[in-house]
């Protein structure tokens, strides 16, 4: 294998005409230049220099290597500078995927802080709910996934780096004129006879589980992944809902009132990445800013 350091020596020898002059130019000793030239010839499998007394000239193979050396070394220099820029957060790209209520609450704060601290780092954002967002991370379609789960300690993310962000409690949402609108807290069983409006599939499944634990199966008349639509339906008096606090925070609940629901149910909000990606400076900085944004949420 031909090494870049050997090409630099060959180019210096070609330009100066001797090992001693090349050594002075490179800031090393003449024996070091001689050893590196021997190593390069061994790698090439053919002589690269013809020594005639004090003079040296390139063989045909040596001329070929010198001709390519400038382009190779220039490309390596450019690559080194680009990598250094990424490592120093003067450049870089992060592909972020987030669930909608995270996109409207945690993400803006985090990305604004990231841009202020590292303006050379570019972040792109697409929306997807788990488990689709987790599939995108494992498939290499994103670098960081903002996701949630109900019930910590599950093994579904054991292969990922998990950065816990916050616990997002579920709250009840009822029309303003509802009989329980002014209650300090509401047992979920008190809503057993209501018409329900359900959110995303994972939240919908959790709603059914919580209600069944309370002794009833909710009558879900409306189901939508769009949180503003859920709030609008509740505000129009078409039913009740249970939504995460982040979802309520991202939408003005016009015509609806929030109530504390018992028993308390929380979803864990996390940022996820792959172990190797966690070492990339731009990815690590994004995780840090998401963590800070969560402390202010």
C-alpha positions as CSV (number, residue, x, y, z in Angstrom):
1,X,0.0,0.0,0.0
2,X,1.4,3.4,-1.0
3,X,1.3,5.8,1.9
4,X,0.8,9.6,1.6
5,X,3.9,10.4,3.6
6,X,6.0,8.4,1.1
7,X,4.5,10.3,-1.8
8,X,5.4,13.6,-0.1
9,X,9.0,12.4,0.2
10,X,9.1,11.3,-3.4
11,X,7.8,14.6,-4.6
12,X,10.4,16.5,-2.5
13,X,13.2,14.3,-3.9
14,X,12.0,14.9,-7.4
15,X,11.8,18.7,-6.9
16,X,15.2,19.0,-5.2
17,X,17.2,16.3,-6.9
18,X,18.7,14.8,-3.8
19,X,17.9,13.1,-0.5
20,X,19.8,15.7,1.5
21,X,18.0,18.6,-0.1
22,X,14.6,16.8,0.3
23,X,15.4,16.2,4.0
24,X,16.1,19.9,4.5
25,X,12.8,20.8,2.8
26,X,10.8,18.3,4.8
27,X,12.6,19.1,8.1
28,X,13.9,15.5,8.7
29,X,17.1,13.6,8.3
30,X,18.7,12.2,5.2
31,X,18.5,8.6,6.5
32,X,14.8,9.1,7.2
33,X,14.3,10.2,3.5
34,X,16.3,7.2,2.3
35,X,14.3,4.8,4.5
36,X,11.0,6.1,3.3
37,X,12.0,5.9,-0.4
38,X,13.0,2.3,0.1
39,X,9.6,1.6,1.7
40,X,7.9,3.3,-1.2
41,X,9.8,1.3,-3.8
42,X,9.0,-1.9,-1.9
43,X,5.3,-1.0,-1.9
44,X,5.4,-0.1,-5.6
45,X,7.3,-3.3,-6.4
46,X,9.7,-1.5,-8.8
47,X,12.6,1.1,-8.6
48,X,11.4,4.7,-8.6
49,X,14.8,6.5,-8.7
50,X,18.0,6.0,-10.6
51,X,21.1,7.0,-8.6
52,X,24.1,8.2,-10.7
53,X,26.7,9.6,-8.4
54,X,25.3,12.6,-6.6
55,X,22.5,13.0,-9.1
56,X,19.1,11.3,-9.1
57,X,16.5,11.0,-11.7
58,X,13.1,9.3,-11.8
59,X,12.3,6.1,-13.5
60,X,9.2,5.9,-15.6
61,X,7.3,4.5,-12.6
62,X,8.6,7.3,-10.5
63,X,7.5,9.9,-13.0
64,X,4.0,8.3,-13.0
65,X,3.8,8.5,-9.2
66,X,5.1,12.1,-9.1
67,X,2.5,13.1,-11.7
68,X,-0.3,11.6,-9.6
69,X,1.1,12.7,-6.2
70,X,0.1,16.3,-6.5
71,X,-3.5,15.4,-7.1
72,X,-3.6,12.7,-4.4
73,X,-1.9,14.9,-1.8
74,X,-4.2,17.9,-2.6
75,X,-7.2,15.7,-2.3
76,X,-6.0,14.3,1.0
77,X,-5.3,17.9,2.3
78,X,-8.8,18.9,1.3
79,X,-10.3,15.8,3.0
80,X,-8.3,16.5,6.1
81,X,-9.5,20.1,6.3
82,X,-13.1,19.1,5.7
83,X,-12.9,16.4,8.4
84,X,-11.3,18.9,10.8
85,X,-14.1,21.3,10.1
86,X,-16.7,18.6,10.9
87,X,-14.8,17.5,14.0
88,X,-14.6,21.1,15.1
89,X,-18.3,21.7,14.4
90,X,-17.4,24.3,11.7
91,X,-19.3,22.1,9.3
92,X,-21.4,19.0,9.3
93,X,-24.9,17.7,8.7
94,X,-27.4,16.0,11.0
95,X,-30.6,14.4,9.7
96,X,-33.3,14.5,12.4
97,X,-36.6,12.7,12.5
98,X,-39.2,13.6,15.1
99,X,-42.8,12.9,16.0
100,X,-45.1,16.0,15.4
101,X,-45.6,17.3,18.9
102,X,-41.8,17.0,19.5
103,X,-41.2,19.0,16.2
104,X,-43.3,21.9,17.4
105,X,-42.0,22.0,21.0
106,X,-38.5,20.6,21.7
107,X,-37.0,20.7,18.2
108,X,-37.3,24.5,17.5
109,X,-35.6,25.4,20.7
110,X,-32.8,22.8,20.2
111,X,-32.1,23.7,16.6
112,X,-32.1,27.5,17.3
113,X,-29.5,26.9,20.0
114,X,-27.5,24.6,17.8
115,X,-27.4,27.1,14.9
116,X,-26.3,29.9,17.3
117,X,-23.5,27.9,18.7
118,X,-22.4,26.1,15.5
119,X,-23.7,28.0,12.4
120,X,-21.8,25.7,10.1
121,X,-23.8,22.7,11.1
122,X,-26.8,22.0,9.0
123,X,-29.8,20.1,10.3
124,X,-32.6,18.7,8.2
125,X,-36.0,17.6,9.8
126,X,-38.6,15.1,8.7
127,X,-41.6,13.9,10.8
128,X,-42.4,10.3,11.6
129,X,-43.9,8.5,14.6
130,X,-42.3,5.5,16.2
131,X,-41.8,2.8,15.3
132,X,-41.3,4.2,11.7
133,X,-38.8,6.7,13.0
134,X,-36.7,3.9,14.7
135,X,-36.7,2.0,11.4
136,X,-35.4,5.0,9.6
137,X,-32.6,5.3,12.1
138,X,-31.6,1.7,11.8
139,X,-31.8,1.9,8.0
140,X,-29.5,4.8,7.8
141,X,-32.1,7.3,6.7
142,X,-31.5,9.7,9.7
143,X,-28.9,10.3,12.3
144,X,-31.0,11.2,15.3
145,X,-34.6,10.1,16.1
146,X,-36.8,12.0,18.6
147,X,-39.2,9.3,19.8
148,X,-41.4,8.2,22.7
149,X,-42.5,5.0,24.4
150,X,-44.9,4.0,27.1
151,X,-43.2,2.0,29.8
152,X,-39.4,2.3,30.2
153,X,-37.1,-0.7,30.3
154,X,-38.3,-2.3,27.1
155,X,-35.7,-4.2,25.1
156,X,-36.7,-2.7,21.7
157,X,-34.0,-0.1,21.8
158,X,-31.1,-2.1,23.3
159,X,-29.0,-1.7,20.1
160,X,-29.3,2.1,20.2
161,X,-27.9,5.0,22.3
162,X,-30.8,6.3,24.3
163,X,-30.8,9.9,25.6
164,X,-33.7,10.3,28.0
165,X,-35.2,13.8,27.7
166,X,-38.4,14.1,29.8
167,X,-41.5,12.3,31.1
168,X,-44.6,13.5,29.2
169,X,-47.8,13.0,31.2
170,X,-51.1,12.3,29.6
171,X,-53.8,14.8,30.3
172,X,-57.5,14.7,29.7
173,X,-59.2,17.1,27.3
174,X,-63.0,17.8,27.6
175,X,-65.3,20.4,26.1
176,X,-65.6,23.7,28.0
177,X,-69.2,22.9,29.0
178,X,-68.5,19.3,30.1
179,X,-69.6,18.3,33.6
180,X,-66.0,17.6,34.6
181,X,-64.4,20.6,33.0
182,X,-63.8,22.3,36.3
183,X,-62.6,19.2,38.2
184,X,-59.2,19.2,39.9
185,X,-58.6,15.7,38.8
186,X,-60.7,13.0,37.0
187,X,-60.6,9.3,37.4
188,X,-60.5,7.9,33.9
189,X,-63.3,5.5,34.7
190,X,-65.6,8.6,35.1
191,X,-65.3,9.0,31.3
192,X,-66.3,5.5,30.5
193,X,-69.6,6.5,28.8
194,X,-68.1,9.2,26.8
195,X,-67.4,9.3,23.0
196,X,-63.7,9.2,22.6
197,X,-61.3,10.9,20.1
198,X,-58.1,9.0,19.7
199,X,-54.7,10.1,18.5
200,X,-51.8,8.3,16.8
201,X,-51.8,4.5,16.7
202,X,-49.3,4.0,19.6
203,X,-51.2,6.6,21.7
204,X,-54.5,4.9,20.7
205,X,-53.3,1.6,21.8
206,X,-52.1,3.0,25.1
207,X,-55.5,4.7,25.6
208,X,-57.3,1.4,25.2
209,X,-54.9,-0.4,27.6
210,X,-55.4,2.3,30.3
211,X,-59.2,2.3,29.9
212,X,-59.4,-1.5,30.0
213,X,-57.3,-1.5,33.2
214,X,-60.0,0.9,34.7
215,X,-62.7,-1.6,33.7
216,X,-64.1,-0.3,30.4
217,X,-63.4,-0.3,26.7
218,X,-63.5,3.3,25.2
219,X,-65.9,3.9,22.4
220,X,-63.7,5.6,19.9
221,X,-65.8,7.5,17.4
222,X,-63.0,9.5,15.9
223,X,-59.3,8.7,15.3
224,X,-56.7,11.0,13.8
225,X,-52.9,11.4,13.9
226,X,-53.4,15.2,13.7
227,X,-53.4,16.7,17.3
228,X,-55.0,20.0,16.2
229,X,-57.8,17.9,14.8
230,X,-58.2,16.1,18.1
231,X,-58.4,19.4,19.9
232,X,-60.8,20.8,17.4
233,X,-63.2,17.8,17.7
234,X,-63.1,18.0,21.5
235,X,-63.7,21.8,21.3
236,X,-66.7,21.2,19.1
237,X,-68.2,19.0,21.8
238,X,-67.9,15.8,19.8
239,X,-66.1,13.8,22.5
240,X,-63.2,13.6,25.0
241,X,-59.6,12.7,24.6
242,X,-56.4,12.0,26.5
243,X,-53.3,13.6,25.0
244,X,-49.7,14.1,26.0
245,X,-48.8,17.4,27.5
246,X,-46.4,18.2,24.7
247,X,-49.3,17.8,22.2
248,X,-51.5,20.2,24.2
249,X,-48.6,22.7,24.5
250,X,-48.2,22.7,20.7
251,X,-51.9,23.5,20.1
252,X,-54.2,26.2,21.5
253,X,-57.1,24.2,23.0
254,X,-59.9,26.5,21.7
255,X,-63.2,25.4,23.2
256,X,-61.6,22.7,25.3
257,X,-60.4,22.3,28.9
258,X,-57.5,20.2,30.2
259,X,-58.0,18.1,33.3
260,X,-55.6,15.9,35.3
261,X,-56.4,12.3,34.7
262,X,-55.8,9.5,37.3
263,X,-54.1,7.1,37.4
264,X,-51.2,9.0,36.0
265,X,-49.8,7.8,32.8
266,X,-46.6,9.1,31.2
267,X,-44.7,8.5,28.0
268,X,-40.9,8.7,28.0
269,X,-39.5,11.2,25.5
270,X,-36.0,10.2,24.2
271,X,-33.5,11.1,21.6
272,X,-32.0,8.0,19.9
273,X,-28.9,7.5,17.7
274,X,-26.6,4.6,16.7
275,X,-23.5,4.0,18.8
276,X,-21.1,5.0,16.1
277,X,-23.1,8.1,15.2
278,X,-23.0,9.2,18.9
279,X,-19.3,9.9,18.5
280,X,-19.8,12.3,15.6
281,X,-19.5,15.9,17.0
282,X,-22.5,17.3,15.2
283,X,-24.7,14.5,16.3
284,X,-23.5,14.7,19.9
285,X,-24.1,18.5,19.9
286,X,-27.7,17.9,18.6
287,X,-28.3,15.4,21.4
288,X,-27.0,17.9,23.9
289,X,-29.2,20.7,22.7
290,X,-32.3,18.5,22.7
291,X,-31.5,17.6,26.3
292,X,-31.3,21.3,27.2
293,X,-34.5,22.1,25.4
294,X,-36.2,19.3,27.4
295,X,-35.1,20.9,30.7
296,X,-36.9,24.1,29.6
297,X,-40.0,22.4,28.4
